[in-house]
Amino acid sequence: MNKAYVYRLYPTADQKILFAKTFGCCRKIWNLMLGDRIDAYNDYGITLLPAPAWYKSDDRYSYLKEVDSLALANVQLALQKAYKAFFDGIAEFPKFKSKRRAKLSYTTNNQGGTISVADKSVRLPKVGMVKAKIHRNAPSYMVLKSATISCDKCGRHYISVLYESIKQTQQTRHLTRKNVWGLITSLTVCTLTLKAGVPICHTSTVRLRRS
């Protein structure tokens, strides 16, 4: 089971600038990858799967190296999910993101403690320790997986920290054959017969024997 905790952030002036750069780079990488995928299909009829590394090596987009690489990688995954949702018929075709209307947010992953929550601050990759209002801490049996940083129209910054419960994961792994047997001990069998052309179901319960 996953659970998210949302905290208010109070970044410094320099941290606000880095957040703004990351928001912009995520929007830029989305538009670049989407544009190249569309062009590749229209021009050559192929499905292109671009990666952020392609553009980071281009001198025109060298500024992409200044922000969290995992934030850009998550944009790549989000674009792939958007395409899948379109082909599954549950969403519209992915659209380009404008500077005015695009949501100011990005997601990064915790790798070896790169993200951590302290009493009055949160550690983030590239950004460092950011002052935060920690009103509630996650239980000790939960593991920090990722964090989504966002900024609203009033310029207030927030972070949504996602945790995974290792307690439930361990309980699921411990569901052995012996434990399952305690849950399933019988089987209901339905036999169909025809009477005056109408199918009739005769049910009977069969006790299962442990092999």
C-alpha positions in Angstrom: 0.0 0.0 0.0 1.3 3.5 -0.9 0.5 6.6 1.0 1.5 10.2 0.3 2.2 13.0 2.8 2.0 16.6 1.7 4.1 19.3 3.2 4.5 23.0 2.6 8.0 24.1 1.5 9.7 27.4 2.2 12.6 27.4 -0.3 15.3 30.1 -0.4 15.6 32.5 -3.3 18.2 30.3 -5.0 16.1 27.2 -4.4 13.1 28.8 -6.0 15.1 29.6 -9.1 16.2 25.9 -9.3 12.7 24.7 -8.9 11.6 27.1 -11.7 14.3 25.8 -13.9 13.3 22.2 -13.2 9.6 22.9 -14.0 10.7 24.6 -17.3 13.1 21.8 -18.2 10.4 19.2 -17.6 8.0 21.1 -19.9 10.7 21.5 -22.5 11.7 17.8 -22.6 8.1 16.8 -22.9 7.5 19.0 -25.9 10.8 17.9 -27.5 10.1 14.2 -27.1 6.5 14.6 -28.2 7.4 16.6 -31.2 10.1 14.1 -32.3 7.7 11.2 -31.9 5.1 12.9 -34.0 7.6 13.9 -36.7 9.1 10.4 -36.8 5.7 8.8 -37.3 4.5 11.4 -39.9 7.7 11.4 -41.9 8.9 7.8 -41.7 6.0 5.8 -40.2 8.1 4.6 -37.2 7.5 4.8 -33.5 10.4 6.7 -32.0 11.2 6.4 -28.3 13.3 9.4 -27.4 15.2 9.8 -24.1 16.3 12.9 -22.2 19.9 11.9 -22.8 19.5 12.6 -26.5 18.8 16.3 -25.8 21.2 16.8 -22.9 24.1 16.0 -25.3 22.9 18.8 -27.7 24.6 22.2 -27.0 21.2 23.9 -27.7 19.8 22.2 -24.6 22.8 22.1 -22.3 20.8 23.7 -19.6 19.0 20.4 -19.1 22.1 19.2 -17.3 21.5 21.7 -14.5 18.4 20.0 -13.1 17.6 16.7 -11.5 18.0 13.9 -14.2 15.4 11.7 -12.5 12.8 14.5 -13.0 13.5 14.4 -16.7 13.4 10.6 -16.7 9.9 10.7 -15.1 8.7 13.0 -17.9 9.8 10.3 -20.4 7.8 7.7 -18.5 4.8 10.0 -18.3 4.8 10.5 -22.0 4.9 6.8 -22.6 1.9 6.3 -20.3 0.1 9.1 -22.1 0.6 7.3 -25.4 -0.5 4.0 -24.0 -3.6 5.6 -22.5 -4.4 7.0 -26.0 -4.0 3.7 -27.8 -6.1 2.0 -25.1 -8.9 4.5 -25.8 -9.1 6.0 -22.3 -7.4 9.4 -23.0 -6.9 11.9 -25.8 -3.7 12.2 -27.8 -0.9 13.8 -25.8 -0.7 17.6 -26.2 2.1 20.1 -26.1 2.5 21.9 -22.8 2.4 25.7 -22.9 4.3 28.0 -20.6 1.2 29.6 -19.3 -1.1 26.7 -18.7 1.3 23.9 -17.8 1.2 22.7 -14.3 4.3 23.6 -12.3 5.5 20.3 -10.9 8.0 17.5 -11.2 8.6 14.1 -9.7 11.9 12.7 -8.5 12.8 9.3 -7.0 14.6 8.3 -3.9 17.9 6.5 -4.6 20.0 5.6 -1.6 18.7 8.4 0.6 18.7 11.2 -2.0 15.3 12.2 -0.6 14.8 12.4 3.2 12.4 14.1 5.6 13.8 15.7 8.7 12.1 17.5 11.6 11.9 20.9 9.8 13.2 20.2 6.3 13.3 17.9 3.3 16.4 16.8 1.4 16.0 16.8 -2.4 18.4 15.9 -5.3 20.2 19.0 -6.7 18.4 21.3 -4.3 19.6 20.2 -1.0 17.9 20.8 2.3 14.6 22.8 1.9 12.8 24.3 4.9 9.4 22.6 5.3 6.5 22.4 7.7 6.5 18.8 8.8 3.2 18.3 10.6 3.2 14.5 10.4 5.9 11.8 10.0 5.4 8.5 8.2 5.5 5.3 10.3 8.9 3.5 10.6 7.6 0.5 8.5 7.1 2.7 5.5 9.8 3.4 2.9 10.2 6.6 1.0 9.8 6.0 -2.7 9.5 9.4 -4.5 8.5 13.0 -4.1 6.5 15.5 -6.3 7.3 19.2 -6.0 4.8 21.7 -7.1 4.1 25.4 -7.1 0.6 27.0 -7.2 -0.5 30.2 -8.8 0.3 32.2 -5.7 3.9 31.0 -5.7 3.6 28.6 -2.8 5.6 25.4 -3.0 4.5 22.0 -1.8 5.9 18.5 -1.7 4.0 15.3 -1.9 6.2 12.5 -0.4 5.2 9.0 -1.5 5.8 6.0 0.9 5.4 2.3 0.4 4.4 0.1 3.3 7.0 -2.7 3.6 4.9 -4.2 6.4 2.1 -5.2 4.0 4.6 -6.3 1.4 6.2 -8.7 3.9 2.8 -10.0 4.9 2.0 -10.7 1.3 5.2 -12.6 0.8 4.6 -14.7 3.8 1.3 -15.9 2.3 2.5 -19.5 1.9 0.8 -22.6 0.6 -0.1 -23.6 4.2 -1.7 -20.2 4.9 -3.7 -20.3 1.6 -5.0 -23.8 2.5 -6.6 -22.3 5.6 -8.5 -19.9 3.3 -9.6 -22.4 0.6 -10.9 -25.8 1.9 -13.8 -26.5 -0.4 -15.0 -26.1 -3.9 -18.6 -25.7 -5.2 -19.3 -27.7 -8.4 -22.1 -26.8 -10.7 -23.5 -29.5 -13.0 -25.8 -28.4 -15.8 -28.7 -30.6 -17.0 -31.5 -29.9 -19.5 -35.1 -30.2 -18.5 -37.7 -29.3 -21.1 -35.0 -27.5 -23.0 -34.2 -25.3 -20.0 -30.7 -25.6 -18.4 -30.8 -26.4 -14.7 -27.7 -26.1 -12.4 -27.2 -28.7 -9.6 -24.6 -27.5 -7.1 -22.6 -29.7 -4.8 -19.8 -29.0 -2.4 -16.6 -31.0 -2.7 -14.0 -31.0 0.2 -10.5 -30.5 -1.0 -7.8 -32.8 0.1 -4.3 -31.6 0.7 -1.8 -33.2 -1.6 
